[in-house]
Amino acid sequence: MENSTQPRVAILGGGSWPTALAKIIMNNVDTINWYMRRQDQIEEFKRQGRNPDYLTATKFDVSRINFTSDINNVVRDSDIIILAVPSPFMKQHLKKLRRGLKRKIIVSAIKGMVPDENMVVTDYLHVKYEVPMSQLGIIAGPCHAEEVALERLSYLTIGCTDLDRAKMLAKLFETPYVMTSTSDDILGLEYSSVMKNIYAIAAGICYGLKYGDNFQSVLLSNAIQEIKRFTNATNPQHREISHSAYLGDLLVTAYSKFSRNRQFGTMIGRGYSVKTAQLEMEMVAEGYYGTKCIYEFNKRYQVDLPIVNAVYNIIYNFQSPTLEIQNLSSKLR
């Protein structure tokens, strides 16, 4: 990192979450670098002073933003890079890179896995781009972009194997409406962040099938136990599974009206086909991809994950949601 009073921070992505993160970060640095794939989106953003496609009520001082549609420019000019593109498109963006990432601090705000590789983002960056684990961070916790835009009090957990670096990164995200904490459980947080999207789809399916709050509470009680079993098997270390970064994120994703994964599941429960539900959604439901990744990855560990298996059967094997949830209900306690 250069010897300057402020790190050069970049946001990668043009959706609602990167827009919310930019709003947060701009409380703490004078300027940011911002990569968006579409040049027309950039031009409209500059003209309107807001993202023309997402969180459109949130205004920005565009004189403090260095926009670019060239990923190589943003990597060259930044010390800290916040990845906030949807997981299924991450490899597509990074393939354009002609610059190395080894000397950069990379923070993943992607709550999904890398499809085909069945790897969490930090593992992928460590293996594929040789970024040291101590330079990889993640953003976890219950924090919907829409509520950040409204400046409603939210909580983020910054994960990094280097806790001093995690504390440094956490300062970038602290605002009067965002509280931060740190953790060195980077893999546990990442797996939990992926899995909570699967359980939000399950909650949505059950809501669409007209199951009530009593059933939903049991479903999510079992879901957090599945997360605990899976994270203990894949990355055994001490963790407080009731912490907001695990349980809190699960609850908000499963219950909130802002949750695209719950919305996707609700449509499935109401009789939409998977393809129709995807076409009608304006944003990516990360849980669709995460379901397959966790299901395939779990073949190695054989952890008991009945809810994950049920969602997989519904959205990939096209089993009847009604029958699959009935079968699942006998396994819940």
N, C-alpha and C positions, 0 to 999 in steps of 0.2 A: 504494500500500500504506500502511496506517496506520502511524503512528509507535508501534510497540510492539516488545517484545523478540522476539516470535515472529509470523510470518505466520499468518493464518487460512487453514488448509488444508482443502480439501473433496475427498472421494472421491465420484465418481458411478458407481454400479453396485452390483449386489448379488451378483455371481458369485464364483468362486474367485479370480480375479486381483485384483479390487478388495479382496477380503478379505485377501489376502496383502499388498497394498500398504498397507492400513490398519495391519496388524501392524507393517510396517516403519516407517511414518511415526510411529506412536505411541511409538516409541523416542526421537523427537527433538522432539516438541511435546507440550504438556500436554493439549490437546483437539483433536479433529477434528470437522468437519461431514461428515455422511454421508447422501447421497441414495440412496434405494432406491425403486423404482417401487411396490412392493407394501407397503401398510400392515400387512398381516398378517405379513409377513416381519419388519418392524421390531418389531412387538409381541412376536413369538416370540424375536427376538434379545435384546430387553431382558429378557425373562423368563428365558431360558436362559444369557445371558452369552456367547453364541456364535452364529454364523450357522447357522440351523436347516437350511439347504439345501446349504451348501458349506463345505469344510474344517471340518467340525463338531467336530473335536478341538481346534481353536484357540480358547482362551478370551480374552475381552476384559474390560477394566474399562469397563463401559458407562456409568459415571458420567462418563467422559471423552469420551463420544461424543454429539454433538448430531444425532440422527436426524431426517430429514424425508422425506416423500414428495412434497414440493412443490419442484420444481427452481428456482423463482423465489426461494424462501427461501434455498436453499443458495448460489445465485449472489450474492444480496444480502449475505450474511454472510461471504463468503470472498474472500481475496486471490489465492490459488493454487487452481486447480480442476484436479483430476486426472480426466480422462475415461477411464473403464474399462468402458464398456458395449460389447456386441458391435457391430461396424461396421454390420450391416444394420438395427439399431434406433436408431442415433445420431440420425438426422434426426427420428425419431418423438419422441424425448425433447426435442430442442432446439426443436421446433416449439411446445412449451408455454411457451417463454421469452417473457416480456414485459420483461425487463431486458437491457440491452446488455452485451456482453462486451469492449468495446474497452479498458477500463481494467484488465482482469483478466489474470493470467498463466495461460495454459491449457497443461496438460501432457497430451499424448495418450499413453495406455498401450494404445491400440487398434492391434493389429498386423493391420490390414485397411484396405481402401479403402471409400469411400462409394459404395454401389451406385447405379446409374443415372447418377451424376455422373462415375464413373470417376476420382475425385480422391482423393489421399491426404488424411488428416484435416487436417493443417496448412494445405494449400492451400485446402481447403473452408472452414475457419474464417477464413482470411485474406480470401477472396473474398466469402463469404456474410455474415460477421459483422464484417468490417473490423477484425479483430484484427491489430495490427502483427506482422510476422514475428519481430521481436526479443522479442515477448512470448509466442511459441509455442515449446513444448518437446516433446520426445518421450522415451519410455523405450524403450530397445532392449537387446538382448543376451540370452544364454541364461539364462533365469530362470523355471523352472516354479513355479507357485503352490504346488504340493504340497511341493516341496523347501524353499521359503521357510518354509512352515508348520512344517516339521520342523527349521528353522534349520540347514540344510545350506548350506555356503559357496556363495554365488552371486555373479554379476557383472552389474552394470548399466552401460549407457552412457547418459548424459543428453545429448541433442542439442538445440542451440539456436544460431541464427545469432549471438547475443550470447554469447560464451564466458564472460564474467564472470557472466552470468545462469545459464548452464549450471552453473558451479561453485557458485553459490549454491543452485541446485536440487539438485545432487548431494549437498550436505550433509544434505538432508532424508532421503535414502535410505541414508545410511551407517550401518551397524550392525556389530557384531562378526561377523555372518554374511553381510553384503552389502558387497561392494567396488564402488566406483564409478569411472568415468572420464567424460570429457566429449568432445564432438565438435561441430563446426559443420556437419557433413555431414547436415543434417536430412532433406533429400529422399532422399539415397542410403540413409540408414538406414531411412527409412520404406518405400521400395520394396523393399529387401532383406528387411525384416520381413514384408512382404506375400508376397513370392515364396517365402520359405523354407517357408511353409505349403503352397504348391502342390507343392513338391518333397517335402514330408513325405507328402502324399497319394500322389505317385508312388511313394515308397519303400514305403508301406503296400500299394499295389496290387501291387507286385513281390513283397513278402513274402507277400501272400495267394496269389499265383500260384506261390509256392515257388521264387522266384529266391534265390540264396544271397548270402553276404557279399561274394564277389568282385564280383558284378554290382552290388550296392548301392554298393560303394566307387567303382566307375566312374560309376554314375549320379550320385552326389553330387559327384564331381570335375567332371563336366560341368555340374551344377547351379550350382556356384559360378562357373563361367565364364559361364553365362547371366546370373547376377546382375551380374557385372562388365560384360558387354557392355551390358546394359540400363541400369544406373546411369550408365555412361559416356556412353551416347547421350542419356539424358533429363536428366542433371545432371552435365555434365563438370567434374570437379575432382579433385584428388589425394585418393585414399583407399587405405588398406591393406585390401584385400579379405580378407586372412587374419586380420584383427582379430576378436576374439571377438564383437563386435556384428554381424558379417556371417557369417563362416564358423562361429563357435561356435554362433550361434543356429540356423543351418541344420542343423548336426550334431545338436544336442540335439533339435530338433523332428522330425528324420527318424528318429532312433534310439530316443528315450525311450518307455518304457511309459506315461508321463503325457501323451504327445502325442495330442490328440484328432484332429488332422489325419492322423496316421499310422493311428490307429484307424479313422477313416472310410475311408481308402484300403484298409486291410486287408480291411474288410468288402466293399468293391467287388471287390477281387481274389478274394475267396472266393465271389463269385457273388451278393451282395446287390444289389438295385436301388438306385439313388441315393436314391429316396424311402424305401425300407425302412431303409437305413443311417442316414438323417437322423432317422427316427422312433425308432430304437433308441438313438441317442446322447442322452445327458442334457444335453450342452452343445453350443454352436455350434462347428462346424468352420469357422473363418474362411477357410480355403483354398478352400472351395466357392465363396464369393462372390469371393474374390481372383482365382481363376482366370479368371472371366469379365471382371473389371475389367482385369486385365493384358492379356488377349487382345485386348479391344476397344481399350484404350489403345495397344497396340503397333501397331495398324493405321496410326497416324500415323508411327511410327518405323521399322517393318519390321525390327526386330532379330531375328536368328536365334535362336529359342527353341523348339527341337524338343521339349523335355520339357514346357514349358507347353502347347504345341499338342497333345501327346499326351493330357495330363490333360484339357484342354478337350474333345477329341473323345470321351473316355470318359464324362465326367460331364455334358456338355451335348448332344453329338450321339449319345450312347448307342452308341458303337462298342464292339466286343468288346475287353475289356481284354487278352485273350490276343493277339489280332492286332495291337492298337495297340502293345503293348510289344514284340512281335516286330519290328514295323516300326521302332520307336524304337531298338532294340538295334543296328541296322545303322548308325545315325547317331552312336553314342557312340564315343569314343576314349579 
